[in-house]
């Protein structure tokens, strides 16, 4: 595997703080995101690289290994184990491994089957991480999308009911293994945008419906939007502002449970009339006197 300088990928210095890394990643992610560059394959490749770089450098333990072992950072634990083994064998007269940078470069060549190496140890490939953005409307239906990871297009099926921040694993879609070892996995994190009219909490949805004062007082019918079309509701007389009703089964689909849905909660917002005529004011005044 060729060495990738993650610091150069994020355009930061090796002494960058965690906050510097976070800011650099966000800046580049906004610039290179596939949604903003749908036909730019070069931008998509760069987007994958900054995700990979951020995954390593934003994790203190991974960053420490990367800084010490470079492209072989994922095999640091195996390296330490082999080094201890060699140190133990040196007590029996073998050559001791010092752990200097020049030494472990050659050591890795031997360990992973480099030129002149005798060992052909198999090691699992690196895991990849990707983010996929969806709208709330996208997430209510099982559908397929194609994502690009390291220049490779992968078509995935997204089950209805996927949640914001949920991570799914695609086994074997990461980096290839070393010396015939198994490939790593691909972890996809879903980012679901907020909707202007609906709020999602678990499998339930929340929204508001505006009714006028007269309908709130006298009752009647009103039409409200759901994520799957409009429904007609009966408004009871003397409905108070903020009254909440529940439409069972009109919420969000339950993840990987066909036919199961959450509920939709609707809060009535009573809109008071404005620009009253003199006659209307007189009528309201008479009503107010009846309540004295």
C-alpha positions in Angstrom: 0.0 0.0 0.0 1.4 3.4 -1.0 2.0 5.9 1.7 -0.6 8.7 1.9 0.4 11.8 3.9 -2.8 12.5 5.7 -1.6 15.8 6.9 -1.1 17.0 3.3 -4.5 15.6 2.4 -6.1 17.8 5.1 -3.7 20.7 4.3 -2.5 21.0 7.9 0.8 20.8 9.8 1.9 17.7 11.7 1.6 19.8 14.9 -2.0 20.6 14.3 -4.3 20.4 17.3 -7.5 18.3 17.4 -9.5 21.5 16.8 -7.3 22.4 13.7 -8.0 18.9 12.3 -11.7 19.3 12.8 -11.8 22.7 11.2 -9.7 21.6 8.2 -11.9 18.5 7.6 -15.1 20.5 7.8 -13.8 23.1 5.4 -12.7 20.5 2.8 -15.8 18.4 3.3 -18.0 21.3 2.4 -16.0 22.0 -0.7 -15.6 18.5 -2.0 -18.9 16.9 -0.9 -20.4 14.7 -3.7 -23.8 16.5 -3.5 -22.0 19.7 -4.6 -19.8 17.9 -7.2 -22.1 15.3 -8.6 -20.2 14.8 -11.9 -16.7 15.5 -10.6 -15.0 12.1 -10.0 -11.7 13.8 -8.9 -13.6 15.7 -6.2 -15.3 12.4 -5.1 -11.9 10.7 -4.8 -10.5 13.6 -2.8 -13.6 13.5 -0.6 -12.9 9.8 0.2 -9.3 10.7 1.0 -10.2 13.5 3.5 -12.6 11.1 5.2 -9.9 8.5 5.5 -7.4 11.1 6.8 -9.9 12.5 9.3 -10.7 9.0 10.5 -7.1 8.5 11.4 -5.9 11.9 12.6 -9.0 12.7 14.7 -8.4 9.6 16.8 -5.5 10.1 19.2 -4.5 6.4 19.3 -4.6 6.0 15.5 -2.8 9.2 15.0 0.0 8.1 17.4 0.4 4.9 15.4 0.3 6.7 12.1 3.0 9.2 13.2 5.3 6.4 14.4 4.8 3.7 11.7 3.6 5.7 8.6 1.9 3.5 6.0 2.2 0.5 8.3 0.4 2.0 11.2 -2.5 -0.5 11.1 0.0 -3.3 11.8 1.6 -1.6 14.8 0.3 -4.2 17.2 1.7 -7.1 15.1 5.0 -5.2 14.9 5.2 -4.8 18.6 4.5 -8.5 19.1 7.1 -9.5 16.6 9.6 -7.1 18.1 9.1 -8.6 21.6 9.5 -12.1 20.0 12.8 -11.1 18.4 14.0 -9.5 21.7 13.3 -12.7 23.5 15.1 -14.7 20.8 18.1 -12.4 21.1 18.6 -13.7 24.7 19.4 -17.1 23.1 22.2 -15.5 20.9 20.1 -14.1 18.1 20.4 -10.6 16.8 18.4 -8.1 18.9 15.9 -5.7 17.1 16.3 -2.2 18.3 13.1 -0.6 17.1 14.8 2.3 15.2 12.9 3.8 12.3 15.3 2.3 9.7 15.1 -1.1 11.4 11.3 -1.4 11.5 11.0 -0.3 7.8 13.1 -3.3 6.9 11.4 -5.4 9.5 8.0 -4.7 7.9 9.3 -5.7 4.5 10.3 -9.0 6.0 7.2 -9.4 8.0 4.8 -8.6 5.2 6.6 -10.3 2.3 8.7 -7.5 0.9 11.8 -8.0 -1.2 14.0 -10.5 0.3 11.5 -11.3 3.1 10.9 -14.8 4.1 7.6 -14.3 6.0 4.3 -14.2 4.3 2.1 -13.3 7.2 -1.5 -12.4 6.3 -3.1 -9.3 7.6 -6.6 -7.8 7.3 -7.0 -4.7 5.2 -7.9 -1.3 6.4 -11.5 -0.4 7.1 -13.0 2.5 5.1 -15.5 5.1 6.4 -17.9 7.0 4.3 -20.9 9.4 5.0 -24.1 9.4 3.0 -26.6 12.2 3.2 -30.3 11.6 2.9 -33.5 13.7 3.1 -36.2 12.7 5.5 -38.3 11.7 2.4 -35.5 9.5 1.1 -35.4 7.6 4.4 -39.1 6.6 4.4 -38.7 4.2 1.5 -36.3 1.2 0.9 -34.2 2.3 -2.1 -30.9 1.9 -3.8 -28.1 4.4 -4.2 -24.6 4.3 -5.7 -21.7 5.6 -3.7 -18.0 6.0 -4.7 -15.3 4.7 -2.4 -11.7 5.0 -3.5 -12.8 5.3 -7.1 -15.0 2.2 -7.0 -18.8 2.5 -7.4 -20.8 0.5 -4.9 -24.5 0.1 -5.2 -26.2 -0.3 -1.8 -29.7 -0.9 -0.6 -30.9 1.5 2.1 -33.7 0.0 4.2 -36.7 2.2 5.1 -36.5 3.7 8.6 -32.7 4.3 8.6 -31.9 6.8 11.4 -29.7 9.9 11.5 -26.2 8.9 12.6 -26.9 5.2 12.1 -23.9 3.2 10.8 -24.1 0.1 8.6 -21.2 -2.2 7.7 -20.5 -3.7 4.3 -18.2 -6.6 5.0 -15.2 -6.9 2.6 -15.6 -3.5 0.9 -12.6 -1.9 2.6 -8.9 -2.0 1.6 -7.5 -5.3 0.3 -5.6 -7.4 2.8 -1.9 -7.9 3.0 -0.4 -11.1 1.5 -3.8 -12.5 0.7 -5.4 -11.5 4.1 -9.1 -10.6 4.2 -10.2 -7.2 3.0 -11.3 -4.6 5.5 -14.9 -3.4 5.8 -16.8 -0.3 4.8 -18.7 1.6 7.4 -21.3 4.0 6.2 -22.7 6.7 8.5 -26.1 8.2 7.5 -26.7 11.9 7.8 -30.4 12.7 7.5 -31.3 16.3 7.0 -34.0 18.0 9.1 -37.3 18.6 7.4 -39.0 22.1 7.5 -42.4 20.7 8.5 -41.8 17.4 10.3 -39.7 16.6 13.3 -38.7 12.9 13.8 -38.2 11.4 17.2 -37.5 7.7 16.9 -40.3 6.3 14.7 -42.7 9.1 15.5 -43.3 12.3 13.6 -44.4 15.7 14.9 -45.9 18.5 12.9 -48.3 21.5 13.4 -51.6 22.3 11.5 -53.0 25.8 11.4 -56.8 26.3 11.8 -58.7 29.6 12.0 -60.5 30.8 15.1 -63.9 30.1 13.8 -63.1 26.4 13.0 -61.5 26.1 16.4 -64.7 27.4 18.1 -67.3 25.8 15.9 -65.6 22.7 14.6 -65.3 21.5 11.1 -62.8 19.8 8.8 -59.2 20.6 7.8 -56.6 19.0 5.6 -53.1 18.3 6.8 -50.0 17.0 5.1 -48.2 13.8 6.0 -45.0 12.4 4.5 -47.1 10.3 2.2 -49.8 12.7 1.1 -52.7 14.7 2.6 -55.4 13.5 5.1 -58.7 15.1 6.1 -59.3 15.5 9.8 -62.4 16.4 11.8 -61.8 19.4 14.2 -63.9 19.2 17.3 -65.8 22.3 18.5 -63.9 24.4 21.1 -60.5 23.1 20.1 -57.9 24.8 22.1 -54.6 26.2 20.8 -51.9 23.6 21.1 -54.3 20.6 21.2 -52.4 17.5 20.1 -53.9 14.6 18.2 -52.3 11.3 17.2 -52.7 9.5 13.8 -51.7 5.9 14.6 -49.4 4.3 12.0 -48.9 7.5 10.1 -45.3 8.1 11.4 -42.0 6.7 10.2 -41.4 3.1 9.1 -39.7 0.9 11.7 -36.2 -0.1 10.5 -36.2 -3.6 8.9 -39.7 -4.4 10.2 -42.1 -4.4 7.2 -45.5 -3.1 7.9 -44.6 -1.4 11.2 -44.8 2.3 11.6 -44.6 5.0 14.3 -47.3 7.5 14.9 -47.9 11.1 13.6 -48.6 13.7 16.2 -50.3 16.9 15.1 -50.5 20.1 17.2 -53.2 22.6 16.3 -52.2 26.2 16.0 -55.1 28.5 16.2 -54.7 31.6 14.0 -56.4 34.7 15.2 -58.1 36.9 12.7 -56.6 40.3 11.8 -57.8 43.4 10.0 -61.2 43.1 11.6 -64.1 45.2 10.2 -66.1 47.4 12.4 -69.0 44.9 12.2 -66.7 42.0 13.2 -65.4 44.0 16.1 -68.9 44.8 17.2 -69.8 41.1 17.1 -66.8 40.1 19.1 -67.6 42.8 21.7 -71.1 41.4 22.1 -69.7 37.9 22.6 -67.3 39.2 25.2 -70.2 40.8 27.1 -72.1 37.5 27.1 -69.1 35.9 29.0 -69.2 38.6 31.7 
